[in-house]
Structures are given as C-alpha cells and as structure tokens.
Amino acid sequence: MQRRFRIGTRGSKLALIQAHMVADHIARVVGVPVDEATEIVIFKTQGDLILDRNLSEIGGKGLFTFELEEALHNSSIDFAVHSMKDMPTALPDALIIDCILEREDPRDAFISTKGASLADLPQGAVVGTSSLRRAAQVLAKRPDVRIVPFRGNVDTRLKKLADGVADATMLAMAGLNRMDLTDRVTAPLSPDEMLPAVAQGAIGVERRKADDEAALVLHAFHHTESGIRIAAERALLAVLDGSCRTPIAALAELNGKRMSLRAMILTPDGKEVLETSRDGMASDAVAMGEDAGAELKRRAGPQFFKIV
C-alpha cells in the first residue's frame, strides 16, 4: 500500500499554498493522486500567535518552527514545509533540510499609494515593517522616514496599508507572486535598492534524517541550483550568528558553473553599512558564504550590532 505522507505547515494562506506545492510534487513522484499521496496538517506556531511585537523581541526565527519540528520528532508528520528565510541556521540533530524547491523571485516589493519608489515618499513618511533588515536599509537611504511595526500575514499587512497605518511597506515578491497579488506591487526593488533576506523566495522541506523513504521522494524534486544559492547564503548567516536581531542581507546568483554572492550588514538605525561580494565556482558556494561572513564579522567588530 502506498504510504501517505503527512505534511506539516503553518495555517496562513501563503503557507498553505506552499504546502500544496510540495504535495503536488510528492504526488507526481509517487504517481498517485495528491489526496492519496499526502495529507496537510496545520499548526499554529508561537510566531503566528504573537503579533503585537517584533520577532526580535520575542525569540526570533525559531518561533515559526518549534511546533513543526516537535511534530517531526514524534512522527506525527513526515515533512515540514518552511519559507527558508524564516529558518534558523542550526537545525535539531535528528532533522535535515535537503530539499529546496526552485527559488521564486527573491526581491522585495515596494507598495505605496504615496510614491512610486522609496525616494518619492514625502518627507517624514511612515513606513510599516517589522523586518530589521528592511527597516535598516530604508533608514540608510531615507533617515527622515518613521518606521512603525507591521506584523501579520500578507493580507493583514496590505489591509493596514489600506487603512492608512503607514504610507508604504515592503513585502517579498515571492509571496505576492504565489498569491497572485502582483497587482498590488508599486514597484519591485532591485538588489541595488534593497538587498533581500537570506534565502528569500525559497521553500525548504524538513524531514527526519532516518526516514530513507522520505529522502528518496524529496530527492526527486530537489532543485539543485536553488539549493546551491541557499547553501551559500545560509553559510554566511551561520558565521554571522544571524537571527531576527541582526540586519543581514545577501543574494547568491548562478551563471553556469560560477556563482556571485553579495552580502550586507547594517546597524538597525541604518547609519552604518558594511558590504562585501564574492565571485567563484558554484562548487565552492558554502566556502564563499563562510568567507564573506567572516570578513563582515571581522570588519564589524563586537559592538556593531549594539548600536541603536
């Protein structure tokens, strides 16, 4: 009898879209209808429940993963589907992410009714974001604007913008593409305007290391090129001890067998910005990420992220 794989996910509209993408891949691999091949299991995480404070104040990225990883540990699910930008760099010993779907557009989207771009916003405009990375890059370019917290799912944040809580916000292009909401985008932000979050636009599937059958199924639709890019960016993040408390941005891009990597760290107020880049063979992706991270960490010094 065909094993029915249980897929754990958060319950937001975007998370469910991503979980169903994984379910469709699994069904194609095992060759049976998706409802026979998979079951979607929905979890509420602490990150979903606490919406009145920034993640940096309440524990960081692990708040979106704990319940799912506990379910993997106790075998109540077989897979956990994650937005890779939400994942801590260190995983529990018994778990692994070795399946990355093809990466979507990694850029940020600028959304506003008050200006066509960040530069067009009026003096003293209010920008809504709970991302320290986005806030720091905005303040580096527009120190006159005021940042207000913007938590919640995509629909919630768009409603806050419509209600006038802020004059502008930024969301990931990948999520807006997957939700067919690109008509809400004022303009995509190029990496020169705003360097994305590590692994933005990538979906990862976490499993138990000991589950060989699950490993075979996931291997069949792992996207190698996206995996290389994500490995480089997460290697950089690991060296920097990155979390939601540290404004870190990075983007790896492939061109044949070569890879380029851009990385940036900022103080939360945007007053200090350190950047670096690497270019080399894609086979050296992890080493390039680690080297770039080590350089930024050395240049920054221990006091860098303590500046407010």
C-alpha positions in Angstrom: 0.0 0.0 0.0 1.3 3.5 -0.9 2.5 5.5 2.1 0.5 8.7 2.7 2.9 11.4 3.6 1.8 13.9 6.2 2.9 17.5 5.5 3.1 20.0 8.4 2.6 23.7 7.7 1.6 26.9 9.3 -2.0 27.9 8.5 -1.6 31.2 6.7 -2.9 31.4 3.1 0.7 31.7 1.8 1.9 28.8 3.9 -0.9 26.6 2.7 -0.1 27.5 -0.9 3.5 26.4 -0.3 2.5 23.2 1.4 0.2 22.3 -1.5 3.0 23.0 -3.9 5.1 20.4 -2.1 2.1 18.0 -2.0 1.8 18.3 -5.8 5.5 17.4 -6.3 5.2 14.4 -4.0 2.1 13.1 -5.9 3.9 13.4 -9.2 6.9 11.5 -7.8 4.9 8.6 -6.3 2.4 8.5 -9.2 -0.9 8.7 -7.3 -3.5 11.4 -6.8 -2.4 14.1 -4.4 -5.1 13.3 -1.8 -3.9 9.7 -1.7 -0.2 10.6 -1.6 -0.4 13.4 1.0 -2.2 14.9 4.0 -1.8 18.5 5.0 -1.5 19.0 8.8 -1.9 22.6 10.0 -0.1 24.1 13.1 -0.3 27.4 14.9 3.2 28.5 15.9 4.2 31.0 18.6 5.2 33.3 15.8 1.7 33.3 14.4 0.1 33.9 17.8 2.2 36.8 19.0 1.5 39.7 16.6 1.9 42.8 18.7 5.7 42.7 18.9 8.7 42.3 16.6 10.2 38.9 16.3 13.5 40.2 17.5 11.8 41.0 20.9 10.2 37.6 21.4 12.7 35.0 20.4 13.4 35.2 16.7 13.0 32.8 13.8 12.6 29.6 15.9 9.1 30.8 16.9 7.9 29.7 13.4 9.5 26.2 13.5 9.3 24.8 17.1 5.8 23.2 16.8 6.5 21.7 13.4 9.9 20.3 14.4 8.3 18.7 17.6 5.8 17.0 15.3 8.6 15.7 13.1 10.4 14.4 16.2 7.3 12.5 17.4 6.5 11.2 13.9 3.0 12.9 13.8 4.2 14.4 10.4 6.7 13.3 7.8 7.6 16.7 6.3 7.6 20.3 7.5 7.4 23.0 4.8 9.2 26.2 5.6 9.9 29.6 4.0 13.7 29.3 4.2 14.1 32.9 5.2 12.3 32.0 8.5 14.7 29.1 9.3 17.4 29.3 12.0 20.7 28.2 10.6 21.1 25.4 13.2 18.6 22.5 13.0 18.0 19.8 15.6 20.4 16.9 15.2 17.8 14.4 14.0 16.3 16.6 11.3 17.6 17.8 7.9 16.5 20.1 5.1 17.9 18.6 1.9 15.1 19.5 -0.5 14.7 23.1 -1.8 12.1 23.9 -4.4 13.0 26.2 -7.3 13.5 29.6 -5.9 10.9 32.3 -6.7 11.8 36.0 -7.3 14.0 36.9 -4.3 13.4 40.6 -4.5 11.4 42.8 -2.1 8.3 44.6 -3.4 7.6 48.3 -2.6 3.9 49.0 -2.0 2.6 52.5 -1.6 -0.1 54.9 -2.6 2.1 57.9 -1.7 5.0 57.4 -4.1 6.3 55.3 -7.0 9.5 54.5 -5.1 11.2 54.9 -1.7 12.9 58.0 -3.0 9.5 59.5 -4.0 7.9 59.3 -0.5 7.2 62.6 1.1 9.5 63.9 3.9 8.7 62.2 7.2 6.7 59.5 5.6 5.7 56.4 7.7 7.0 53.1 6.5 5.5 49.9 8.0 7.8 46.9 8.5 8.8 44.6 11.3 11.9 43.4 9.4 15.0 44.9 10.9 16.7 44.3 7.6 14.2 46.3 5.6 14.0 49.0 8.2 17.7 49.4 8.3 18.1 49.6 4.6 15.2 52.1 4.4 16.8 54.3 7.1 20.2 54.1 5.4 18.6 55.8 2.3 15.8 57.8 3.9 16.8 58.7 7.5 13.8 61.1 7.6 11.2 58.4 7.5 9.5 56.9 10.5 9.3 53.1 10.9 6.3 51.5 12.5 5.8 47.8 13.3 3.9 45.8 10.7 3.3 42.1 11.7 0.8 39.6 10.4 0.2 37.7 7.2 0.3 39.3 3.7 -3.4 40.2 3.7 -3.2 41.7 7.2 -0.3 44.0 6.2 -1.9 45.1 3.0 -5.1 46.0 5.0 -3.0 48.0 7.4 -1.6 49.9 4.5 -5.0 50.5 3.0 -6.2 51.7 6.4 -3.5 54.4 6.5 -1.4 52.9 9.3 1.6 53.6 7.1 2.4 55.3 3.8 4.4 52.4 2.4 5.5 48.9 3.2 7.7 46.2 1.7 6.8 42.5 1.1 8.5 39.6 -0.6 7.8 39.4 -4.3 7.9 35.6 -4.0 4.8 35.5 -1.7 2.9 38.0 -3.7 3.6 36.0 -6.9 2.4 32.8 -5.3 -0.7 34.5 -4.0 -1.5 36.2 -7.4 -1.2 39.7 -5.7 1.4 41.2 -8.0 -1.2 43.9 -9.0 -0.7 45.3 -5.5 3.0 46.0 -6.2 4.0 49.6 -6.8 7.5 48.5 -7.9 9.9 45.6 -7.3 13.0 46.7 -5.5 16.2 45.7 -7.3 19.0 44.2 -5.2 20.8 47.5 -5.6 17.8 49.3 -3.9 17.2 46.7 -1.2 19.3 43.5 -0.8 17.0 40.6 0.1 16.9 38.5 3.2 19.0 35.3 3.2 17.1 32.6 1.3 14.1 34.9 0.5 11.9 33.3 -2.1 13.0 29.7 -1.3 10.8 26.9 0.1 12.5 24.1 2.0 11.2 20.7 3.2 12.4 19.4 6.5 12.4 15.7 7.4 13.8 13.1 9.8 17.3 12.1 8.9 16.5 8.5 9.5 13.5 8.4 7.1 15.1 6.9 4.0 11.8 6.6 2.0 11.0 10.3 2.6 14.6 11.2 1.5 14.1 9.4 -1.9 10.9 11.1 -2.6 12.3 14.6 -1.8 15.5 14.0 -3.8 13.3 13.6 -6.9 12.2 17.2 -6.9 15.1 19.0 -5.1 16.2 22.0 -7.2 20.0 21.8 -7.3 20.7 25.3 -8.4 18.5 26.9 -5.8 20.0 24.6 -3.2 23.5 25.9 -4.1 22.4 29.5 -3.8 20.6 28.9 -0.4 23.6 27.0 0.9 25.9 29.9 0.2 23.6 32.5 1.8 22.9 30.4 4.9 26.6 29.7 5.4 27.2 33.4 5.5 24.3 33.8 8.0 25.7 31.0 10.2 29.1 32.6 10.5 27.4 35.9 11.5 25.3 34.1 14.1 22.3 35.7 12.2 18.9 35.9 13.7 16.0 38.4 13.6 18.0 40.7 15.8 20.7 41.3 13.2 20.1 43.2 10.0 21.7 40.9 7.4 21.0 40.8 3.7 22.5 38.5 1.0 21.9 37.2 -2.5 23.7 34.5 -4.4 23.2 34.2 -8.1 24.4 31.5 -10.5 25.8 31.9 -14.0 26.5 28.5 -15.4 29.2 26.9 -13.1 30.0 30.2 -11.4 28.3 31.9 -8.5 28.3 35.5 -7.3 27.4 36.5 -3.8 26.6 39.9 -2.4 26.2 40.5 1.3 25.5 43.4 3.7 25.2 44.0 7.4 23.8 47.2 8.9 23.2 48.7 12.2 19.4 48.8 13.0 19.4 52.6 12.6 20.9 52.3 9.1 23.8 54.6 9.9 26.5 52.1 9.4 26.5 49.7 6.4 29.2 47.1 5.5 29.1 45.3 2.2 31.2 42.6 0.5 30.9 40.3 -2.5 32.4 37.1 -3.8 32.7 35.5 -7.2 33.8 32.0 -7.8 32.9 28.4 -8.7 29.4 27.3 -7.6 31.1 24.2 -6.2 32.7 26.5 -3.6 29.3 28.0 -2.6 29.5 27.2 1.1 33.1 28.3 1.4 32.3 31.6 -0.3 29.5 32.2 2.1 31.6 31.4 5.1 34.5 33.6 3.9 32.2 36.6 3.2 30.6 36.2 6.6 33.9 36.0 8.3 35.1 39.2 6.6 32.0 41.1 7.6 32.2 39.9 11.1 35.8 40.9 11.4 35.2 44.3 9.9 32.2 44.9 12.1 33.7 44.1 15.4 31.8 43.0 18.5 30.0 46.4 19.1 28.5 46.7 15.6 25.0 45.3 16.3 24.8 47.0 19.7 24.4 50.5 18.1 20.8 51.7 18.1 
